Amino acid sequence: MTRVQVDIVSDVMCPWCYIGKKRYEAALAALDPDIGVDTHWRPYQLDPTLPPEGKPRDLYLAEKFGGLERARELYANIEAAGRGAGIPFRFDTIGVSPNTLDAHRLIRWARTAGEGVQDRVVDRLFALFFLEGRNIGDHAELVDVARQCGMDPAIVETLLASDSDKDAVSQEIALARSMGVSGVPCFILQNKYAVVGAQDPATLAEAIAEVASGA
């Protein structure tokens, strides 16, 4: 079996990253069985200036898009793309736009917590935010995600209360920016090739197959 490493640079408050995840999963399902993929989730922050407690959603959208009406127009297009990917976005339930640094710390710790744990954590964070409107910057929510996904919640609670890996996550985000990543999701194949954006499953599957053929 040929194996391809895919690093996905993503932010869990980015709706296109959630769409990209679903399309990526469809791409993996379409691959030749002789191609194996090792997926690693890498951090990115759409807005690292958000305070630790986050910001009221309406205020954030008004500031970011120049008004709520403009924001609603843009999010209507995202809702349509989400339906095509099987995501019933509930933007109306979101009360807080979170700072996602701590969520990325949890994702980082999940990488070494067992097979498939990191992917489950990422998926749960997306669903928690976009389908249930919960604050994924809140430590209690993150500890609960850890518990649901098979991590030790007591250890995660202790780590979140410390500064553990804050610098490491920030440095990884800075590295992505220095490499030219300015939009997410960004799929990096074998540390050599990048596919930018929530591409359709066929495009992703073709890119992975091409890299596999040259591996």
C-alpha positions in Angstrom: 0.0 0.0 0.0 1.2 3.5 -0.9 0.7 6.0 1.9 0.3 9.7 1.5 0.6 12.2 4.4 -2.0 15.0 4.3 -1.7 17.9 6.7 -4.9 20.0 6.9 -4.4 23.6 8.0 -7.7 24.6 9.4 -9.6 26.7 11.9 -12.6 25.2 13.7 -14.5 28.5 13.5 -14.2 28.5 9.7 -17.3 27.2 8.0 -15.4 26.4 4.8 -13.1 24.3 6.8 -16.0 22.2 8.0 -17.2 21.9 4.4 -13.7 21.0 3.4 -13.6 18.2 6.0 -16.7 16.6 4.7 -15.5 16.9 1.1 -12.2 15.4 2.1 -13.9 12.5 3.7 -15.8 11.9 0.5 -12.5 12.1 -1.4 -10.9 9.4 0.8 -13.9 7.1 0.3 -13.4 7.4 -3.5 -9.7 6.5 -3.4 -8.2 3.3 -4.7 -8.0 0.9 -1.8 -4.2 0.6 -2.4 -3.7 4.2 -1.3 -3.6 4.9 2.4 -3.8 8.4 3.9 -2.3 9.6 7.2 -4.2 12.8 8.2 -2.9 15.4 10.6 -4.8 18.5 11.6 -2.7 21.7 11.8 -3.8 25.0 13.5 -4.7 28.3 12.0 -6.6 31.3 13.4 -8.9 33.4 11.2 -8.8 36.0 13.9 -6.2 35.7 16.6 -7.1 39.1 18.0 -10.4 37.8 19.5 -10.2 38.0 23.3 -10.0 34.8 25.3 -13.7 35.0 26.2 -14.6 35.6 22.6 -16.9 38.4 21.2 -20.7 38.6 20.8 -21.4 37.1 17.4 -23.5 39.9 16.0 -20.9 42.5 17.0 -18.1 40.3 15.4 -20.0 39.9 12.1 -20.9 43.6 11.9 -17.3 44.6 12.4 -15.9 42.0 10.1 -18.3 42.4 7.2 -19.4 46.0 7.6 -22.9 45.2 8.8 -25.1 42.3 9.7 -27.1 42.3 6.4 -23.9 41.8 4.4 -22.8 39.0 6.7 -26.2 37.3 6.3 -25.9 37.4 2.5 -22.5 35.8 2.6 -23.6 33.2 5.1 -26.6 32.2 2.9 -24.1 31.1 0.3 -22.2 29.1 2.8 -25.4 27.5 4.0 -26.1 26.3 0.5 -22.6 24.8 0.1 -23.0 23.2 3.5 -26.3 21.5 2.5 -24.4 20.0 -0.5 -21.8 18.6 1.9 -24.4 17.3 4.3 -24.0 20.0 6.9 -27.1 21.7 8.3 -25.4 24.9 9.4 -27.2 26.7 12.3 -25.5 30.0 12.3 -28.5 31.5 14.1 -27.6 29.5 17.2 -24.1 30.9 17.6 -23.9 33.5 20.3 -20.1 34.0 20.6 -17.3 34.1 18.1 -14.6 32.3 20.0 -10.8 32.7 20.2 -9.8 29.2 19.0 -6.3 29.0 20.4 -7.3 26.6 23.2 -9.4 24.5 20.8 -6.2 24.1 18.8 -4.3 23.1 21.8 -6.9 20.3 22.4 -6.5 19.2 18.8 -2.7 19.1 19.2 -3.0 16.9 22.3 -5.4 14.6 20.5 -2.8 13.8 18.0 -1.1 11.5 20.5 -4.2 10.2 22.2 -4.8 7.2 20.0 -5.8 6.4 16.4 -8.6 8.5 15.1 -8.9 10.6 18.2 -7.7 13.8 16.6 -10.2 13.5 13.7 -13.0 12.9 16.2 -12.1 15.9 18.2 -12.0 18.1 15.1 -15.3 16.8 13.9 -16.9 17.3 17.3 -15.6 20.9 17.6 -17.0 21.8 14.2 -20.4 20.2 15.1 -20.5 21.8 18.5 -19.9 25.3 17.1 -21.8 25.2 13.8 -24.7 22.9 14.6 -25.2 23.5 18.3 -24.0 27.1 18.7 -21.7 26.4 21.7 -18.7 28.4 22.7 -15.7 26.3 21.7 -13.3 28.7 23.4 -14.9 27.7 26.8 -12.7 25.3 28.8 -15.7 23.3 30.1 -16.9 22.7 26.6 -13.4 21.6 25.5 -13.0 19.2 28.5 -16.4 17.7 27.5 -15.2 17.2 23.9 -12.1 15.5 25.2 -14.3 13.2 27.3 -16.6 12.4 24.4 -13.7 11.6 22.1 -11.8 9.2 24.4 -9.2 11.5 26.0 -8.6 11.9 29.7 -10.7 14.9 30.7 -8.8 15.4 34.0 -5.5 15.7 32.2 -7.0 18.0 29.5 -8.6 20.2 32.2 -5.2 20.6 33.9 -3.4 21.4 30.7 -6.0 24.0 29.6 -5.6 25.8 33.0 -1.9 26.1 32.2 0.0 27.7 29.3 1.0 24.3 27.9 1.6 24.4 24.2 0.3 27.9 23.6 3.6 29.0 22.2 3.9 25.8 20.1 0.5 26.3 18.5 1.2 30.0 17.9 4.5 29.1 16.3 2.8 26.5 14.1 0.3 29.1 12.9 3.1 31.6 12.2 5.0 28.9 10.2 1.9 28.2 8.1 1.6 32.0 7.3 5.3 32.2 6.5 4.8 29.3 4.0 2.2 31.4 2.2 -1.0 29.9 3.8 -3.4 32.8 3.8 -6.7 31.0 3.5 -8.1 27.8 4.9 -8.6 24.9 4.5 -5.3 24.2 3.0 -4.4 20.5 2.3 -0.6 19.9 2.2 0.3 16.6 0.5 3.6 14.9 1.4 4.9 18.2 2.7 5.3 19.3 -0.9 2.1 20.1 -2.6 -0.8 22.3 -1.5 -4.5 22.2 -2.4 -6.1 25.4 -1.2 -9.8 25.8 -0.4 -12.8 23.5 0.2 -12.3 21.7 -3.2 -14.8 19.2 -4.5 -14.1 15.5 -3.6 -13.0 14.6 -7.1 -10.3 17.3 -7.2 -9.0 16.2 -3.8 -9.0 12.5 -4.6 -7.2 13.2 -7.9 -4.5 15.2 -6.2 -3.9 12.5 -3.6 -3.8 9.8 -6.2 -1.3 11.8 -8.3 1.0 12.3 -5.3 0.6 8.6 -4.5 1.6 7.6 -8.0 4.9 9.5 -7.6 5.6 8.4 -4.0 
